[in-house]
């Protein structure tokens, strides 16, 4: 096949006399990628001038791929966006046929197959997708999109609250009508799981049974390991996520998962994946496809569901899709007081530049994750407890009569089985029609409870929880011991709605953070003022003694350092000599705070030379001085890096104290920094 000539006349031509700067493996073969191959086939069809597209499975030789130039790729992208290679903005041409994101996908797909995959395009060689002409073209399309002159956005919007509830209702109704476990239980569990983890559809399908476990600290919560994440590149950015119960039954992840797991494990006890009994490696992809198709057929294409979006304008109503549940959870969390950073940590959201949110997440610090987890619990987070006076409901009874299948699978996790057991007993003994419980399961649990001979109809109650932080440590405590109404409505005697109360709590927490920051700044300013006043009083006292300003000072012999100014006043010298600033290079003996250390580094204390201005001779002047400077330099380096990152010195000191404790002395903080130098990669604590 003959290559199509490029549209530009100034395209780069390879000079045969120039040696190839990039080494290519002589045994190179075209790699395979089912998703990206379609992009490559389309590009090569365009470049070769074929009327029909290359068939699926076509393998191109290394020489064919090396002949691909940046201008070829730019012309193909122009045809995709403008439907023409030669276009003019002045003539009214606009990229209305393709979004910049689609063009970037083509660029990414072609780049995957290039023999010179890594190097930039240079002197007619390298990776043609990494060239200036391609990058500039895509950026020009992005600019027009920002002006509203490009192709309309196709990204699906978030669910509204009514749509999210309607999706669960329609799926549950279909499952009851057709007596289908998948629609009535499993697919609802997957929707609720996506909502509470703020996860992607493909993440949900890849969860394994071993990822779910009871929480180590809180015996009323669950933990899940998120190992399969598209945007996470290392384990540090993909920590465990906490799962809390919700006040509203049909939104409670613990209730829904207890119903699903007990029924599912009864049929597939040795399941590898959480939401399918198929152990095949392609089972997650099959599950994702089937789940999406059923949602479209049963919910999204129905008029009952679509009429809920009629009130939205054309810009907002772009339809719903697989990410709509994730976006709804994120919007819900931000509307109730969570910051965008906290939501990104929970959902591992992707930044616009292409990287995962660059925030080092300490696996031992889970407040941000738990705060979002509690916020997205509709009605607030709760725990399930056995009512006082009922002693017959023990762990052994729950494991044998309520969750026997869950116990057989998670035989070594009593915490998980206990949490699932009390939640399942609660929903089976209630009559909430908004939650679908298989009749066989409900009858079995009720029959076992009837044999206990207890008068109490509902032996389990909900207790409202509060998620907060105390000295950097995650705390989850019960608000009170009163029962919570099952439906999530306000209990008798309450004068405000639940949403109003949660809004007030969110604002109080925000005011508390502002108050803490203001107090830190005030303490810093007060410390600076004390240091300044002390230095001024010392300076004034020295000058009085030097120039005879007091009775005692007038009777003492004046220091040699100030003899020349005195002689000048007496007329014994013709002109004043140059006075050199005498600032000794010395460190304070006992700094009381990190801010004292920082002032010693930046400004100097008691008229001494700032530590950042010391030369090598002054640093190495004596073993004790060298050791003291080396130890304090650990604090100076950390604070200097944080200040360069945009923080004030006060906030930098506060972040260090958050990590090592506000009650720790300066000496112990320095010792901890030295230990972390050998403990963590790069010698830096993850939170610093």
N, C-alpha and C positions, 0 to 999 in steps of 0.2 A: 504494500500500500504506500502511496505517496502522501507526504505530509502536506497539509493545507498551508500555503504561505501566510505568514503573520501579517496583521493589518498595518502595523507600524513599519516605516521604512528604515528606522534607525535601530533595529533590533541588533542585539549583540551577536557577533559571529565568533565561533571558536577558532582561535589561531592555532593551526596545527604545529607551529614551531614552539609554542609554549607548553612546557611539561604539565601534566595534570597535577594540581596541588592536592587532590583528594584521592586517597587509595580506595579502590573498589575490589572487593573479594572476587577473585576469578571464578569461584564456585557459586556465585550468588544466584539464587532462584527467587522468583516473584513470591512474596508471602501471600497468605490467604486470609481474607477477612470478609465475611459474607455481607456485612453492613456497608463497608467502604467500597467494595468492588463495583457496586452500581454507579458510584460517582466516577470511578476511573473509566468504566466502559463508556459512559456518556461523553467524557472529555476526549477519549481516544477516538470515538465515533466522529465527533466534531472536527478534530484535528485531521483525521484521515479523509474527511469529506465523504463519508459513507451515507447512503440514504437510509439504511436500516441499522439499528443499534447492534453492537456486538452482543452475541448471545451470552447467557449466564454461564459462568465457568471458564470464560476465555482467559488464557494466560498470555501475557505480553512478555517479550524477551527483554533482556537488560538493555540492548542497543536501542530498542524502540522507546523505552522509558527515558533513556539518556538524551534522546533527541527532543524531548519535550522542553520547550522554552517558556520563560515567564509570559511572553507576549501571547503565546498560545492559550495559556490559562486565563490571562486577562480578557482575551477576545471571547472565550467561552462564557466567562462570568458576565460580560457585557451583553451577550446574546440572551443569557438567562434573566438579567435584570431589566434590560431595555428592549429586547427583541431585535437588536441591531448592534453591529460592531462599532459603527461610526455614529456617534450621537452628539447632540449639541444642547447645552443648557439654554442658550439664547433662543434656540428654535422651539423650545417647549418640551424637549425630551426629559422624561423623569423615570427613575427606576421603580416602576409600579407593578412589575411582574414577579419580583422576588425580594425577600427581606435580606438584610445583611447577614443575619444568622444562618440563612440557607447557603449563602455564598461561603461563609466560613466553614460550614460543614463540608462543602465540596473541596475547599482548600485543605482541610484536615484529612479528608479521605484520600486525596491524591498524594499528599505528603507521606502517608503511611507506606506507599509502594515504591517510593523513590530509592534507587540504589544509593545515591548520596543523600541519605535521610537527614543527617544532622547539620552539615555546614550551610551557612548562608550562601545565597547566589553571588558569585564573584568571578569576574573575568570569563563569563560564559559557562561556568561550571558550578556545581553544587546542587542545592535543592531549589527548583524553580518556584515552589510555593513560598519560599522564604526570600522573596525579592521585593524591592521597593515598588516596582510597578504594580504588583498584585496587592500589596498592602495599601498603597495610596488609593487604588480603585475602591477597595472595600470601605476604607475610611470615608471616601466621598459619598458612598451610598448611605453610610451611617449619618453623615451630616444632613443629607436631604431628608432622612427619616425623622430626625429631630425637628426639622422645620415643618413636618407634616406633608412633605412632598414625595414620600416614598410609598412602598406597598403597605397596606394596612397591617397592623399587628394581628397575628393569629394565635397568640398565647391565650390559653383559656383562663377565665377569671375564677375567683374564689366562689365557693358556695355562699349563698346567704343562709342565715340561721333557719329560715323556713324551708329552704331547699335541702339542707342537710337533714333536718328532721323528716321531711317528706321522703327522702331517699331510703332512710331506715324503715319508715312506715310501709312504703310500697313493697320493699323487699321482704319484710316480715309478713305482710298480708299475702303475698304470692306464695311464700313458703308454707303458710298455714293452709291455704286453699289447695295447693298441689301436694301437700304433705311431703315437702322436699327439705331435707336437712340442710343442704348447701345454701339454699336461698334464705331459709328462716333462721339459721344459726351461723354457719361458717362465713358467708359473705358479709353478714352484719358484723361479726367479730373482726373481719379484716378491715372494714370501714372504721370501726372504733379503734382498732390497733393503729391504723394510719393516723387518725386524729390525735391520739394521745402521744405517739412517738414523733409526730410531725415528719413522717417518713415518706419516701417515694414508693410508688407501686412496686417497682422491682426489688426494693429493700424488703418489703413485707413478704414477698414470695420467697425470699432467700433466708428468712429467719428459721433457725433450727430449734428442735426441742431442747437441746442442751443450753441454748442461750437464755432461757427463762429460769429464774431461781428466786428463792426468798431473800429478802433484804437482810444484810448482816446486822444492822443497827436497829431498824424499825420492824418489829415483828408483825405489823399490820400492813406492810407494803411489799411490793415485788420489785425485782431488778431484772433488766434484760440487757444482754450483751449485743451491741450493734457492731458486728464484725464485717458485714457486707455493705459497704457504703461507697457510692460512686465518687463523692467529693472528698472523702477522707483518704489521706495518703500515709498515715501512720497511726499506731494504736493510741498515741497521746491525744489525737484529735477525735477519737471515737470511743469515749469512755462509756461505762455502764449508765443506763437510764433508769430512773426510779419510776414506778407506776403506782398511783394512788387511786383509791376508790372515789367515786363521785356521788354527790348527794342525790342527783337524779338517776333513777335506776337504769333507764335505757341508754345512758351515757357512761355508766360505770364500767371501766375496763376489767375490773376484778370479777364482777357479776357475769358479764358477757363471756369472758375467757373461762370461767369455771364451768358454765353451761356447755361451752364448745368442747373444752378439753375432756370433760368427763364422758361426753357422748362420743367424741372422736377416738379417744384412746381405748374405749370399749371395743371399737372395730379395728383400730390400727395401733396396737400397743407399742410396736417397735418402729413407729414413724421416725424418719430422720428429720423431716421438715415440719415446721409448726402447723402449717395450714394445708398440707396434703399428705396422703398416705403413700404416694408414689415415691420410691427411693431412687428413681432414675436421675442422672445428673441434669437432664433437661426438664425435670419436673417443675422447677420454679418458673421457667419461661412458659410452659404449657399452662400453669396455674394463672399466671398474669394475663395471658391471652383469653383464657376462658372467663376469668373474673370480669375483665373489661367488656367482653361481648355480652355477658349476662346483664351487666349494669346498663349498657346501651339498650338492650332489648326490653328489659323489665321496667326501667326507670327513665333514662334520659330521653328516649324517643316518645314517651307517652305525653299526651296533651295535659294530663293532670299535673305533671311535673313542670312542663315548659311554660304553662300559664303563670307560674310564680315569677318568671323573669320578664314578664310583659311590662312591669312598672319601671324597669331599667332603661336608660337611654341607649342609643345605638353604640356609643363608645364603650359603655360598661358591659352591655350584653353581648359578649363574644362567645357565649356558650360555655359549657362546663366540660371537664375532662378528668383524666386520672390524677392531675395535680391539684384539682379544685379543693379536695378535702384537706390537703396539706396547707394550702394557702388560707383556707378558712380557719384552721387552728392557729396559724401564725397571726392572722388579723385579730382573732378573738383574744389572744394573749396580749398583744400590744394595746388593744382597746381597754384592757383591764389593768394596765400599769406596768407591764413588762417592757423592758427596753429592747431595741432591735438586736443589740449584742447578745442579750440573754436568749432571745428566740433563736438566733443563729447557732448558739452553742447547743441548744436542745435539738434543733433540726438539722445541724451540719449544713447550713445554707451556703450556697455558692456565691462568691462575689462576682461583680460584673467583669473584672479583669481575668477571670478564669480560674482563680485559685480558691480553695476553701477558706472560710473566714479565718484570718491569721490571728488566732488568739490561743496562746498556750493554756490548755485546760488541765489543771492539776486533778488527777484521778481521785485524790483524797479530799478535794473541795467540791462539794456537790450542791451548793446552795443555789446557784443560777439554774441548774437543771431541775432541782426540786421546786423552786419558785414557779417556773413555767409549768411544770407538771401539775402543781396544785391550782394554778390560775385557770388552766383550760378544763379543769373538772367543773362541769356545769353545775351550779349550785354550791360549789366549794368542795374541798377534799374532806373525806370522812374515813373512819375506820369502823369495822364491824366487831362487836363484842357481845359475848353472852350476857344476858340480863342477870342482875344480881339475884342470888338465891337458887339459881339453877345449876346444880352440881352434876347432874347426870350426863350433860354434854361435855365429854372429855375428848382429848385428841384421839384416843383409841376408838371411841364411838364414831367420831367423824370419819376417821380413816376407813373404818369397816363398813359403815352404812351410807355415808353421803358421798365420799369421793374415793371409792375403792380402786377405780381404774387409774386415777391420778396418782394415788399412793403406790400402786404397783410400778408405774413408770418412774416416779420421782421418789423412790423408796428411801433415798439418803437425804432428802430435803424436807424435814418436818415443818419448817417455817412456811414453805410454799403450800404444802398440803393443808396446814391449819388455816392460812388466809383464804384459800380456795374453798375449804370446807364450810367455814362460817358464812361466807358470802353465798354459796349455793344453797345452804339451809335457809338463809334469810329469804331468798327469792322464791324458793319452792314452797315455803310456808305462807307466802303472801299471795295476793290476787291481782297483781299488776298486769293488765292486758297489753301494756306497751313493751313487754319483754316476752319473747317466745321461748318457752321451756318445753321440750319434748314431753308428751304425756307420760311415756314410759318412765322417764327419769323423775318427773314430779311425783308420780304415784309411788314409786319405790321409796323416795325420801320421806314422803308423808306417812307411809305405812311403817317405816322404821321408827319415826318419831312418835307415832301413836302407841307403839309398844312400850314406850317409856312411861305412859300413864300420867303425863303432866297436864295441868289445867291451862297453862299458858299457851295461847294460840300461836303467838310469834315470839320465839325464845331469843331472837337476835335483835339488837338495836344498833342504830348508827350514832356515832359521836363525831361532831364537827372538829376539824383539825386546823391548826394554824402553822404555817411554814415561815420560819424566820431564822435570823443568823445572830449568834452571840459570840463576839470576839473571833469572828471568822469561822465558827463551827456551825454546821447545819443543825437546826433544832426543829422538830415537829412535835407539837404538844396538842392535847385536847383543849378546846376552848372552854367547855363545861361538860358536865355529866348528864345534861338533859337529852332526852330523845330528840332525834331529828325526824320530821315528817317524811315518809317515804317518797312522796311525789316531788319534794323539793319546794313546796309552798311554804310560806311563812308560818311558823308555829303560833299557837294561840298567845295573844298578848304582845306580839311583835308589831311595831308600828311602821316599819319601813320594809320595802322590798329587798330581796337578796342582792339584786344588782346594785341598788343604792348603797347598801352596807359595804359591798366589796369595793365600790368606787371610793367610798370614804376611807377604807383601809389602805387602798393603793395611794391615795393622796397623802395620808398620814405617813406612810413609809417614805414617800418622796420628800416630805417636809423634814423627816428625821434625817435623811441623807444630806439635805441642804444644811441642816443645823450642825451636823457633825463636821462638814467641810468648813462652815463658818467658824466653828470653834477651833478647828485646826489652824486656820489662817489667823484668828485672833491671838491664839497662844504664840504663834510664830512672831507676829508683830510685837507682842508684848515682850517676848524674849529679846528681839532685836533692839527694842527701846531700852531695856535694862542694860544690855551690853554697851549700847551707844552712850548712855548716861554714865555708866561706870568708867568707860574710857575717857570721857570728857572730864570727869572729876579727877581722875588720876593725872591727866595731862595738866589740868589747872593747878593741882597740888605740886607737881614737879616744877612748873614754871615759877610758882611763888617761891619755892625753896631756891631755885637757881638764880633768881634775880633779887633775892632779899625781900620778897613780898611779905614775909611774916617776921615777927620778932626773933624767932629761933633761926630762920633762914638768913637773917642779916648778920648773924654772929658766927656763922660757920664758914669754912673755907670753900669757895666756889669750885665747881668741877672744871677740870681742864677742858672738857668738851665745850663749855660755854665761856671760856676765857677770852676768846677773840671777839665775840660780840661786846663783852664788857670793856675790853681795851679800845674798841672802836668808839664807844661812847665817851671814853676818857681822852680820845685824841692821840693815842699812842701808835696807831697804825694809819697808813695813808688811805687804804680802801678795804672794803669788806671782802674776805675770801669767799670762794664758792663753798656753800654749806652742803655737805653730802648727807643724804638721808641715812640715818643709822637705825636699821631695823634688824634685830638679831634673828637668825634662823633657828627657831626653837619651837617645840610643841608644848601645848598645855599639858598639865599633869593629869587632871581628872575631868575630862569632858562629861557633862551630865546628860547630854542628849545628842541625837544624830544631827540636829540643826547646829549645835555647837561645833561638831566635827566639820560640817559643811562650811560654816563661817571661817573656821580655821584654815580650810583649804582655799576658799575664795578670797577672803579679806584679811585674814590674820586676826589673832586675838591678843589683846593687851599690847598693841603696837608692834607685834611681831610680824615677821615677813610671811605672806601667804604661802601655804605649802605648795601650791601649784607653780610658784615662781622659784622654788629651790633648784639649785644646780646639783650636779652629781657629787661635787665635793661636800656640799652641805648635807646631802642625804647620807653619805657614807662616813660622816664625821662622828666616829665612835660607834661601838657595837650596839649599845642600848638605843641610841638615837636611830640607827639604821633599822633595828628590829621594830621600834615603835612606829616609824614611818611606813614600813612594809605592812604591818598589821592594819593600820588605819587606811592605807591605800585601797584595801578591799572595799571599804564603805565608799570611799571617794569615787572609785571606778563605777560602782553600781549606780550611785546617785547622779554622776555625770552622764551616764548613758540614758537614764530615765529623763533627766532634764533636757538632753538633746532630743529626746522623743516627743517633747512638747509639754511635759509636766512641770509644775513649779517645784521648787526645792521642798516646800512643805508637803506636797502630795507625794513626792518621791520618798521622803522620809516616812510618811504614813504607810505607803505600800510595803516598805521593808518591815515596818513594825507589824503589819497585818500578817506577814509570812512567819515571822519569828516570835511574835507576841509583844503586846504593848508594855508588859511588865518586865521584860528582859532588859538587863543592863546593856550599856554600850559594849562592854567587854565580851559578854556572852553572845551578842549579835555578831561581833567580829569573829568569834570562835566558830559560830554556825556558818558564816560565809566561807571561812577557810575550809571547813568540812565539806560544804557543798561543792567546792572547787574540784574535789576528787569523787564526789558522789554522782553528779549529773553530767550528761554530755555537754561539752563546752564550758563546764565549770560554773554554770548559772542555774539558779533555782528556776523551775518552770514558770512560776508566777512572777518572776522578775526579768 
